[in-house]
């Protein structure tokens, strides 16, 4: 059986054009793709509301760098809990039902953040938002991976990953308008209230999206189930350990950049909100193209070589970025594009690679655990930046991102290559 559960389309169709991968989907596969794309884009939007509002939040509540960094950390740490819970749900109730639960959760608690009366309340709501944030990616990535043909899986799931840049860009547009038109005391609340947008996507998912053929039937056969703990035993244990380290490094580097770059550009480079938005759009454009390009690279070059290539490039570019002399803001703009490109391109192969590492019965558990626990551990990198920034400044503290990418490179030594693998 192919990964989509359907007969493969004629060869001439699968090879026609840059979007042959999309034409290879069945109608249900295309609907699943749209649902997963929208879910991850809005997941990104709700996450980015925080770093884009961080300066206004810090002023309103009188927060230190460490306290503002903790808001991101608690989100990512709780995303590990949400990811583990969602992984179990994926393997027990299905991909689509889990997707609905996770999207509902992150939308609700992002909106409630806008009603926070004090810092502890905001911290609590942000932690609960992390529960849904952690599970959505795995549910959507597995859903699409199981519809995709093996030859296209890398670029298909990479396209889903590219929706992160779409959501990020949308958040920057909204933040530029809101922050520029409203006073800082209310603008951050409005930003969080816009986090209710994903509720519109739920209507589409509930009406049109289904699990891949065979998944529902397998879930109904309880005798086919295996213990979810099997991902921590035998041959799967090694994969889980090193996949988690890989996710830790890639996400530690990424979240260091995503969390602190807006503050760095504004506080240490003296850019206005509009100016910061312009620089961020350069970064986001690079990110979007990075996802799409690396999706093709991972299908041609292989999963491991693609990870190694972009981890190394990201580390080198970040080192260069934070050492650009003051006054050379044009160079910051130019370098923002390749930095965004490489820091995002490293994620292009994750959805396909993690799905290929695990058998169908525990695919949700293995993929969601490794990615989200890696994200939780990686969350301590932006926290370390926050604590260090008080002594040396944000620019120098961004060196933690370089360390994170080194961890990703080491993790690849313990993982197999999976390109071309068929999913049962």
N, C-alpha and C positions, 0 to 999 in steps of 0.2 A: 504494500500500500504506500502511496506517496504521502508526503507530509500534509498535503491538503485533503487527502481522503478522496480525491476525485481522479478520473483519468487525466493524464497530462495533455495539454492542448497541443495541436500540431506544431512541429518544430519550426515551420516558417513563421508562425505567430509569436512564438516565444523569443525569436531572434530579431523581431522587427522593431527597430527604434529604441530610443533610450528608455521608454516606458513599457517595454515588452513584459517586464515583471508585473506591472499592474494589469495588463491585458490577460496575463496567465491566471489571474484570480477568477473564481466563480463569482456569481452575484453576491452570495453570502460572504465570500472572502473580501470583496470590495467594501461591503457594509462594515465588516469587522475592522478593516483597515481605517475607515473614516472614524469609527467610534473610538478606536485606540489612539489615533492621531489627535483627535479633539480632546480626549481625556488627558493626554500627556501635555498638550499645549496649555490647557487650563491649570494643570498641576504646576507647571512652570510659572504661569502668571501669578497664582496664589503664593508661591514661594517667593517670587521676586518682589512682591509688595513690601516685604520687610526691609531688604537692603536699600531699596529705593526710598523708603520712608525713614531710614535710620537716623539721619541728621535731625529731622523734625522730632522724632521720638526721643532722642537723647536730650534735646533741649526741653521738651515738654515735661519729661519725668526727671530731668537732671541726672542722666545716666553717665557712667564712666565707659571707657572703651571696653573694659572687661564685662560690664553688665550688658552692653549692647551686643557684644559677641556671644554672650550666653543665650540670647534669644535665638540665634541661629543654631547654636550647639544643641539646645534642648529640643528643637525641631528635628534635627537630624538624629539625635539619640533615640527619640521616641519613634522615629521612622523605622528604626530597627525592630522595635516591638510591633509596630503596625505591619511591617514586612513579614515578620515571622507568623503573626496571626493570619495575615492575608495569604501567605504561602500554604498554610494548612487548609484555608477555605478554598483556594484554587483547586487543590487536589481532592476536596470533599464535596463542594457544591458547584464547582465549575468556574470557568474563566469569566463569563459575562456577568453572572450574579455577583462575583467578587468585585468586578470592575464597578458595578453600580454602587455597592456598599462603600468602596474606598472614595469614589468621587463625591458621594453625598457627605462623607465625613470631613474631607478637607475643605469643601465649600462651606459647610456649616460653621466650623470653628475659625476659618479665616474671617468670615463675616462677624462673628462674635468678638474677635480681637478689636474691632472698631468701637466696641462698647466698653472696653476695659477702663476701669476707673483708676487703676493704679498699676504699678509695675508687676507685683505678684500675680494679679489677675491676668494681665497680658501674657506673662510667662506661662501661666496655666493653660490658657486658650491656645497659645502657640504650640505647647507640648501636645495637646489633644489634636491639633491640626496635623501634627507629624504622623499620627496613627494612619490617617487616610493617605497622606503624602507618601508614606513608605510602601503601601501595598499596591497603589495604582499602576506603577510602571511594570511590575512583574506580571500582573493580570493582563494588561494590554499587550505586552511584548510576547508572552506565551500564546495568547489568542491569535495574533497575526503570524507568529512563527509556525504554528501548526497548520495554517492555511497555505503558507508559502512553499514553493518548490525549493528543493535543496540548492539548485544552481543560483537561485535569486535570493536566498534567505538573508544573506548579509546585507544587501542593499535595501531589501524590503524593510527589515527591522531598523536599519539605519535611517530610513526615511521617517519612520515613527519617531526615532530619537531626535530628528531634526525639528520636530514640533516644539521641542524645548526652546529653541531659538525663536520660534514664532510667538510663543507665549511670553518670552522675555521681551521681545520687541514691542508687543502690545502693551506690556506693563510699563515700559519706558515712555511710550506715547501718552498713556493715561497719566503717568506721574508728571510728565512735563506740563500737561494741561492743568492738572489738579494743583500741583505745587506752585505753578505760576499764577493761578487764578484765585487761590484761597490762602488764608493765613495759615502759618505753620501749626497753630493750635488745633485746627480742624482738618487740615489737608490729609494728615496721616490716617485719621478715622475714615474719611471718604475713600481712601485707597483700599483699606481693608474691607469696607462695605461692598466695593466692586467685586470682591471675592465670591459673591453669590452667583456670578455668571455661569459656573459649571452646571447649575440646576437646569439650564436650558438643554444642555447636552444629554442629561439623563432621560429626557423624553425620547430622543432619537434612539438611544441605546436600548431602552426598554421595548420599543416598538419594532426595531429593525435588526438588531444584532443577535447572532446565535453562536454557540460554541461550534468548533470545527466538527465535521462528520465523524462519528465514532466516539467522541469524547463523552457525550451525555450517556451513551450506552455503556461505556466502560465505568463511569461513575455509578451507574445504577447497579452494576454487578459487584456487590460488596465483597464477594469472595475473591475478586481480583486485587483487592487492596493490599498494600504492603505497609509495614510500619513507617511512619514519617521519620522516625529516628534513624532509619537506614542510611540517610545522607551523612550521618556522623560515624558510620561503621564501615569496615572493610575497604574496598577499593574506592568507594565514594567519599570516604572521610578525607583522603588526601586531596581530592578535587575540591571539596568544600573549603578546606583550610587555605589552599593557595588561591582559589577563586575569591575568597574573602579578602586576602591580602592584596590581590590585584585591584579589587574594587576600592579598598581602603586607600591605596596610593592614587588611583585615578581621581577619586572623588575628593580626597584630601587636597590635592592640587587644585581641582576645579573650584571647590567651595571657598578656598582661600582667595582665589581671584574674584569669584562672583560676589562674595560677601564684602570684601574690603576695597575693591577697586573704586566703587563710587565715592567712598569716604576719602581714599587716597587722592583721587582727582580733585575733589572739592577742598579738602582740608590742607593738603600739602602742595597741591599744584595751583590752588587759587582759582579754579574754574567755577563759573556760575552753574545753576541747575540746567539751563539750556545748553551751555557748553559741555557739561558732563554728559547730557543726553546725546549730543552729537558724537562724542568720543565713544560712548557705549554702543551707538548704532553701528559704528565701524567694527567694534568687537563682535556684535551680534550678527552682522552680515558675514563676517569671517566664520562665526560659529555655524551658521546655517549651511554655508557652502562646505564647511569641514565635515559635517555629518554626511552630506550627500556624496562628497568625493570619497571619503573613507569607506562608505558602504560598498562602492565598487572595488576599492583597493582590497578590502577584506575578503571579497569573493575571488579575487585574482591572486593576491599575494599570500593569503592565509590569515587566520585570526591572530596567531602569536606575533608574527612579523609586523603586522599592522599596529598592534598594541605597543610593541617595542619602538617602532619608528616614531609614533606620535608622543610617547612618554618622553623620549629623548629630546625631541624638538620643542615640546612644551617647556621642559626644564630650562633649556638654553635660552628660549625666548623670554621667559619670565625673568631670568637673571639679567638679560639685556635691558628689559623694560624698566626694572627698578633702579638701574644704574644710569639712565639717561639724565644728563645734566638739566638743572632747572633753567627755564627759558627756552628749552628745545621742545615746546609743546607740539610743533608740527611733526616732529619725529615720533612723539607719543601716538599721534593719530595714525601715522603710517604703520607703526609696529603693532598697533591694536588689532589690525586685520589678521596678520599671521598668528598672533597670540590667540585670538578667539578661534581661528581656524583649527589650530592644533590641539588646544585644550578641550575642544568639543569633539574633534575627529576621533580621539582616543575612545570615546563612548560608542562609536558607530557599530562596533562588533559585539558589544556586550550582550544585547538581546539574543542574537543568534548563537553566540558562543556558549552562554550559560544554558540555553535551552538544549543545546547539543551535548552538554556534559552529563545530563541526567536523563534517566528513563521516564516514560510518560507518567507512571504512577506517583512519582515524587518530584516531578519537574517543577511544580509550583513551590514546594518546600525548599528544594535546593537552590533554585534561581533566586527566590525572594530572600532567603536567609543570607546567602553570600553577598548579594548586591546591597541589601539594606543594613546588615551588620557592618559591612565595609563602609557604608555611608555614615553610620553612627560613629565608628572609630575615626573615620576621616574628618568628622565634625570637630574633633579636638584640634585640628590644625588651624582653622580660623579662630578658635578660642585662644590658642597659643599666640596668634598674631595680636589679639586684643590685649593680652597681658604684657607682651613684649613691647607693643607700640607705645605704652606709657613711658617707657625708658628710652627707646631708640627711634621712635617714629614708625608709622605704618609701612613706609617704603622698605626700610631695612628688615622689618619683621616678616615681610612677604617671602623671605628665604625659606620659610616652612613649606611653602608650596613646592619648591625645588626638592626638598627632602622627600615629600610625598611621592613625587614622580620616580625617585630612585627606588622606593619601596615597590612600586608597580613593576619596575624592570626586574627586580629580584624575584618577585612572585611568579613570573613567567617560566622560570626554571623548573617549577614543579607541576606544570600543566601540559596536557597533550594538545596536539593540533586536531581540529574537528571539521575543517572545511570539507564540504561535500557530503556530510553525514545525513542520512535519511532519518526523519523522526517517525517513531512508531506511533 
